Amino acid sequence: MEKKLRCVRWGYEVNASSDDCIDAIDSYFHQVLSYGRNRKVILEAPLHDKDCVLGNILAAHYLSSSDHSRAKSYLEAASSNLEQSTPYEKAVFEAVSYLISVDRDDDLAYEMHTELLKRFPKDLVSLKRAQILSFYMGQPGPFLGLVHQVLPVNQEESYVHGILAFPLLELGRMEEAAAASRKGYEINKEDAWAHHCLCHVLHHECRFKEAVEFMKGVSESWPSCSSFMYTHNWWHVALCYLEGGSPMSKVEEIYDAYIWKELEKEDAVPPEVYLNALGLLLRLDVRDALDGSFEDRLKLLAARLTDQANWYLEWHLDILIVWALAKVGETSRAHELLEGLKFRVSKMNKKKQHVMQKGVQLGEAVYEYAQGNYIQALELLGSDFDAIGYKIIGASDEQIDVFNEMWCQLLLKTCQPSTAKEVIRERIKVRDGVPFTWRLLEKSYAMEGNAEAERAGERAKKLEESSYF
């Protein structure tokens, strides 16, 4: 079929010989923005037009983390047809081909996306790639600027306001984040990312009941989401139950029905489920609540995590796997994974090595923590630990905060109540509606023989009783 200029979803021209190729590309765009389960639809684009540069480079990106040889073939197909591509296709090719290159420089990859979006500001999937890149760089500030750069021409577009909400909440601008989330929800009631961002805000403000009611009310649209987004939104619901002091049966119900059960689906992506399952179980461990049925659940999960096919996919996941394997006694496997992470860091350029050393350090600390070696774990984290500085593992504020809780527990478990007390007080200044934090304060006071322990305990009890729902 003859090549001609056709427009994709954003109105930008693409040189393609098939409307079906463009339809596959547009379907992929929708899947990316909606966190859909069918992102593999992009592989249909090259089937309809083997020479389409945009179809091939997007297929290469989709496969870049799971099938390197196929990704390379799509990249080569895109590269060999660049001469007949449009300016938009060339810009996407340059940004994406560098993004998936070995040993890329993250700053340069981000800069290339910034330049792309200056020329083609309606390309929200390129904006989403930039968001993910900035997330792993732990730099929400520059990304917020980038969203504001493209916002004027996308005000009524679905998904852009949910994208805007995330850097706002990561920067602590909760009121603005809530407003952006709600605007995204108004435009598209099924925007799971906007749901997620609003839950972040409500959780941060300790409005746990409101968060659960909202999330359950919109959850009917989530089954169409990827394994990650589906289980992650339910992870948020479970976390609100847990942080609010609700009975453990509520947490157990969410874990079984909406996280673990996802693995039964034919199109499930297990590592995406494991990330959220482990994140929840680690929270329980930090609360000394990983016993009985939850301990059995961890053993069942850890049995799957000895399979190296689940290793080296995400730093955050790897660190959680190290904890889980060490916790259930698979210490040799946990150590093997740790050594593998160190080896991978040694192969990075010096700049990346310096950044990712923190990831290794955190992995070593959770390895010791899981085995009850609290003094060693605390030495690895240091006396001025702040998990926010470790976001380069690819974790949100809420995901990374469990390591701050772990640090508080380590201070108490190594008999340093005075230091723990000051850290916990600072946490309460920011969020005073979390019963667990008050229980930690109660414990630190009690270890000092301070009469304030009773008042802290009463505050915790009051919060727990008011949060049952």
C-alpha positions in Angstrom: 0.0 0.0 0.0 1.2 3.5 -0.8 2.8 5.6 1.9 1.1 8.8 2.8 0.8 11.2 5.7 -1.6 10.2 8.4 -2.3 11.8 11.8 -2.0 10.1 15.1 -4.2 10.9 18.2 -2.3 14.2 18.8 -2.8 15.5 15.3 0.9 15.0 14.4 1.7 13.6 11.0 3.2 10.1 10.5 4.3 8.5 7.2 2.4 5.2 7.1 0.9 3.0 4.4 -1.9 1.7 6.6 -4.7 3.2 8.7 -4.6 0.0 10.8 -1.0 0.8 11.7 -2.1 4.3 12.9 -5.0 2.7 14.8 -2.6 0.3 16.6 -0.4 3.3 17.6 -3.4 5.2 18.9 -4.6 2.2 20.8 -1.1 1.9 22.4 -1.2 5.6 23.3 -4.5 5.0 25.1 -3.2 1.9 26.9 -0.1 3.8 28.2 -2.1 6.7 29.5 -4.8 4.6 31.0 -2.3 2.0 32.5 -4.2 -0.5 30.4 -3.5 -4.3 30.2 -3.0 -4.4 26.5 0.1 -2.3 25.8 1.3 -5.1 23.5 -1.1 -3.8 20.9 1.8 -1.7 19.7 3.3 -4.9 18.2 0.4 -4.8 15.7 1.6 -1.6 14.1 4.7 -3.1 12.4 2.6 -6.0 11.2 0.4 -3.5 9.2 3.4 -1.4 8.1 6.8 -2.9 8.6 8.5 0.4 7.5 6.6 2.8 9.8 9.3 4.5 12.0 6.9 5.5 14.8 5.3 2.0 15.0 8.7 0.3 15.1 10.4 2.6 17.6 7.4 2.4 20.0 7.5 -1.4 19.6 11.2 -1.4 20.4 10.5 0.7 23.6 7.7 -1.7 24.7 10.0 -4.7 24.4 13.2 -3.0 25.6 13.0 -4.4 29.2 11.7 -7.9 28.4 13.0 -9.0 25.0 16.2 -7.3 23.9 16.7 -9.2 20.6 13.2 -8.4 19.3 13.5 -4.8 20.6 16.8 -4.5 18.6 15.1 -5.7 15.4 12.3 -3.1 15.7 14.9 -0.4 16.5 16.9 -1.3 13.3 13.7 -1.2 11.2 12.9 2.2 12.5 16.5 3.4 11.9 16.6 2.1 8.3 13.5 4.1 7.4 14.3 7.4 9.0 14.7 9.2 5.7 11.1 8.8 4.9 9.8 9.8 8.3 8.1 13.0 9.4 9.7 15.5 11.9 7.5 14.2 14.6 8.6 10.6 14.0 12.3 11.7 13.9 11.9 13.5 17.2 10.3 10.5 18.9 12.9 8.1 17.4 15.8 10.2 18.7 14.4 10.5 22.2 13.3 6.8 22.5 16.3 5.2 20.9 18.5 7.1 23.3 16.2 6.2 26.2 16.6 2.5 25.5 20.3 2.6 24.8 22.9 0.9 27.0 24.4 3.1 29.7 22.3 6.1 28.8 22.7 9.3 30.8 19.4 10.0 32.5 19.8 13.8 32.4 20.4 13.8 28.7 17.5 11.4 28.1 15.2 13.8 30.1 16.6 16.8 28.2 15.8 15.1 24.9 12.2 14.5 26.0 12.0 18.2 27.1 13.1 19.3 23.6 10.6 16.9 21.9 7.8 18.3 23.9 8.7 21.9 23.1 8.0 21.0 19.4 5.2 18.5 20.0 3.5 19.5 23.2 0.3 17.4 22.7 2.3 14.1 22.8 1.2 13.0 26.3 2.8 9.6 25.9 6.2 11.3 25.5 5.2 13.3 28.6 4.5 10.1 30.4 7.9 8.7 29.5 9.5 11.8 30.9 7.5 11.4 34.1 8.7 7.8 34.6 12.3 9.0 33.9 12.0 11.8 36.4 10.5 9.4 38.9 13.5 7.1 38.8 15.8 10.2 39.0 13.9 11.3 42.1 13.4 14.8 40.6 9.7 15.8 40.6 10.6 19.6 40.4 11.9 19.7 36.8 9.0 17.4 35.6 6.4 19.8 37.1 8.0 22.5 35.0 7.7 20.3 31.9 4.0 19.6 32.6 3.3 23.3 32.9 5.1 23.8 29.6 2.6 21.6 27.8 -0.5 22.3 29.8 -1.8 25.3 27.9 -2.5 23.2 24.8 -3.8 20.2 26.7 -6.2 21.7 29.3 -9.2 19.7 28.2 -7.3 16.5 27.4 -7.9 13.3 29.4 -5.1 12.1 31.6 -3.0 15.3 31.6 -4.3 16.5 35.0 -3.5 13.2 36.6 0.0 13.5 35.2 0.2 17.0 36.7 -1.0 15.8 40.1 1.8 13.4 40.8 4.8 15.9 40.9 2.7 18.3 42.9 2.0 15.7 45.6 5.7 14.6 45.5 6.6 18.2 46.2 4.2 18.4 49.1 1.8 20.7 47.3 -1.2 18.6 48.4 -4.0 21.2 47.8 -2.9 21.7 44.2 -2.4 18.0 43.7 -6.0 17.3 44.9 -7.4 19.9 42.6 -5.5 18.5 39.6 -6.6 14.9 40.5 -10.2 16.0 40.7 -10.1 17.8 37.4 -8.7 14.7 35.8 -11.4 12.7 37.4 -14.1 15.1 36.1 -12.8 14.8 32.5 -12.5 11.0 32.7 -14.1 9.1 35.6 -12.0 6.0 34.7 -8.6 7.7 35.0 -7.0 5.2 37.5 -3.9 7.4 37.8 -6.0 10.4 38.9 -7.8 8.1 41.4 -4.3 7.0 42.7 -3.1 10.6 43.0 -6.1 11.7 45.0 -5.7 8.7 47.3 -2.1 9.8 47.9 -3.4 13.2 49.0 -6.1 11.9 51.3 -3.7 9.3 52.8 -1.1 12.0 53.5 -3.8 14.1 55.2 -4.8 11.1 57.3 -8.3 11.1 55.8 -8.2 7.3 55.7 -11.9 6.6 55.7 -12.6 9.1 53.0 -9.8 7.7 50.9 -11.1 4.1 51.1 -14.6 5.2 50.3 -13.5 7.1 47.3 -11.2 4.3 46.0 -13.8 1.6 46.5 -16.3 3.8 44.7 -14.2 4.1 41.5 -12.7 0.6 41.7 -15.1 -0.9 39.1 -13.0 0.6 36.3 -9.7 -0.9 37.5 -9.9 -4.5 36.1 -9.0 -3.0 32.7 -5.7 -1.7 34.2 -2.3 -3.4 34.1 -1.4 -5.8 36.9 0.7 -3.0 38.5 -2.0 -0.3 38.4 -4.7 -2.6 39.5 -2.8 -4.1 42.5 -1.2 -0.7 43.3 -4.5 1.0 43.7 -5.7 -1.8 46.0 -2.4 -1.5 47.8 -3.3 2.1 48.6 -6.6 1.0 50.0 -4.9 -1.7 52.2 -2.4 0.9 53.4 -5.2 3.3 54.4 -6.8 0.5 56.5 -3.4 -0.3 58.0 -2.3 3.3 58.7 -5.7 4.1 60.1 -5.6 1.4 62.6 -8.4 -0.8 61.2 -8.5 -4.5 62.0 -6.0 -6.7 60.2 -8.8 -8.6 58.7 -9.4 -5.6 56.4 -5.8 -5.7 55.2 -6.0 -9.5 54.8 -9.1 -9.2 52.7 -7.5 -6.7 50.3 -4.3 -8.8 50.0 -6.2 -12.0 49.2 -9.0 -10.7 47.0 -7.3 -8.0 45.0 -3.5 -8.4 45.1 -2.7 -12.1 45.3 -5.8 -13.1 43.3 -4.5 -11.0 40.3 -1.9 -13.8 39.7 -4.8 -16.1 38.6 -5.5 -13.9 35.5 -4.1 -15.2 32.2 -2.7 -11.8 31.3 -1.3 -11.0 34.7 2.3 -9.7 34.9 3.6 -11.4 38.1 6.5 -9.0 39.0 4.0 -6.1 39.0 1.9 -7.9 41.5 4.9 -9.0 43.6 6.0 -5.4 44.1 2.7 -4.4 45.7 2.3 -7.6 47.7 5.8 -7.3 49.1 5.3 -3.6 49.8 2.3 -4.4 52.0 3.9 -7.3 53.8 7.0 -5.3 54.7 4.7 -2.7 56.3 3.3 -5.4 58.4 6.8 -6.6 59.4 7.8 -3.1 60.4 4.7 -3.0 62.6 5.7 -6.4 64.2 2.4 -7.8 62.7 3.9 -10.3 60.3 2.7 -13.4 62.1 0.3 -16.3 61.7 -1.6 -16.1 58.4 0.5 -13.2 57.0 3.7 -15.2 57.7 2.3 -18.1 55.6 1.4 -15.6 52.8 5.0 -14.3 52.8 6.4 -17.9 52.6 4.1 -18.6 49.7 5.2 -15.4 47.9 8.9 -15.9 48.7 8.8 -19.4 47.1 8.1 -17.7 43.8 10.8 -15.1 44.3 13.7 -17.6 44.3 13.1 -17.7 40.5 15.7 -15.3 39.1 13.3 -14.4 36.2 11.9 -12.0 38.8 15.2 -10.4 39.7 16.9 -7.3 38.2 13.7 -5.9 36.8 13.3 -3.0 39.2 15.5 -1.8 42.0 12.6 -1.3 44.3 11.3 -4.8 43.7 14.8 -6.3 44.1 15.2 -4.7 47.5 11.9 -6.0 48.6 12.8 -9.5 47.3 16.1 -9.3 49.4 14.0 -8.6 52.5 11.5 -11.4 51.8 14.0 -14.1 51.0 16.1 -13.2 54.1 13.0 -13.0 56.2 11.9 -16.6 55.4 15.4 -18.0 55.8 16.4 -18.1 52.1 19.5 -16.1 53.1 21.8 -17.6 50.5 19.4 -16.6 47.7 19.0 -13.1 49.2 22.8 -12.7 49.4 23.1 -13.9 45.8 20.6 -11.2 44.7 22.5 -8.6 46.6 25.8 -9.6 45.1 24.1 -9.4 41.7 23.0 -5.8 42.3 26.5 -4.9 43.4 27.9 -6.4 40.2 25.4 -4.4 38.1 26.4 -1.2 39.8 30.1 -2.0 39.1 29.3 -2.0 35.4 27.6 1.4 35.4 29.4 4.6 34.5 30.9 6.5 37.5 28.0 9.0 37.7 25.4 6.2 37.8 27.5 4.2 40.2 27.6 7.1 42.7 23.8 7.4 42.5 22.9 3.7 42.7 25.2 3.0 45.6 22.4 4.1 47.9 20.3 1.3 46.4 22.9 -1.3 47.3 23.2 0.2 50.8 19.4 0.0 51.4 19.4 -3.6 50.1 22.1 -4.5 52.6 20.2 -2.9 55.4 17.0 -4.7 54.7 18.9 -8.0 54.5 20.3 -7.5 58.0 16.9 -6.2 59.3 15.1 -9.2 58.0 17.4 -11.5 60.0 17.1 -9.5 63.2 20.6 -8.0 62.9 19.4 -4.6 64.0 22.8 -3.1 65.0 24.3 -3.9 61.6 21.1 -2.7 59.8 21.3 0.6 61.7 25.0 1.1 60.9 24.3 0.7 57.2 21.5 3.3 57.3 23.4 5.7 59.4 22.5 8.2 62.1 20.9 10.7 59.8 18.9 8.4 57.5 16.1 9.9 55.4 14.5 7.5 52.9 13.5 10.4 50.6 17.2 10.4 49.5 16.8 6.9 48.3 14.0 7.4 45.8 16.3 6.5 43.0 15.2 2.9 43.5 11.9 3.9 41.9 9.5 4.5 44.7 6.9 7.1 45.6 7.0 9.0 48.9 4.5 6.5 50.4 6.4 3.5 49.1 9.7 4.7 50.3 8.4 5.9 53.8 8.3 2.3 55.1 12.1 2.5 55.3 11.8 5.6 57.5 9.5 3.5 59.8 12.0 0.7 59.7 14.7 3.2 60.8 12.6 4.4 63.7 12.1 0.8 64.8 15.8 0.1 64.5 16.5 3.0 66.9 14.1 1.5 69.4 15.3 -2.1 68.9 18.9 -0.9 69.5 17.9 0.9 72.7 18.2 4.5 71.4 14.8 5.9 72.6 16.0 9.5 72.9 17.0 9.7 69.3 13.9 7.8 68.2 11.7 10.1 70.2 13.0 13.2 68.3 12.6 11.5 64.9 9.1 10.3 65.7 8.0 13.8 67.0 9.1 15.3 63.7 7.0 12.7 61.9 4.0 13.6 64.0 4.4 17.3 63.2 3.8 16.4 59.5 1.2 13.7 60.0 -0.4 13.5 63.5 -3.3 11.1 62.6 -1.3 7.8 62.3 -1.9 5.6 65.3 1.3 3.6 64.6 3.5 6.6 64.9 2.0 7.5 68.3 2.6 3.9 69.4 6.3 4.3 68.5 6.4 7.5 70.5 4.7 5.7 73.4 7.3 3.0 73.3 10.2 5.5 73.2 8.8 7.4 76.2 8.2 4.1 78.1 11.8 3.0 77.4 13.0 6.3 79.0 10.6 6.0 81.9 8.8 9.2 80.8 5.3 9.7 82.1 4.4 11.1 78.6 4.1 7.5 77.4 0.6 7.2 78.8 -0.6 10.3 76.9 0.9 9.1 73.7 -0.8 5.7 74.2 -4.1 7.4 74.8 -3.7 9.4 71.6 -2.9 6.2 69.6 -5.9 4.4 71.1 -8.3 7.3 70.3 -7.1 7.4 66.7 -7.4 3.6 66.4 -11.0 3.6 67.7 -12.0 6.5 65.5 -10.5 4.9 62.4 -12.4 1.6 62.5 -14.5 1.4 59.3 
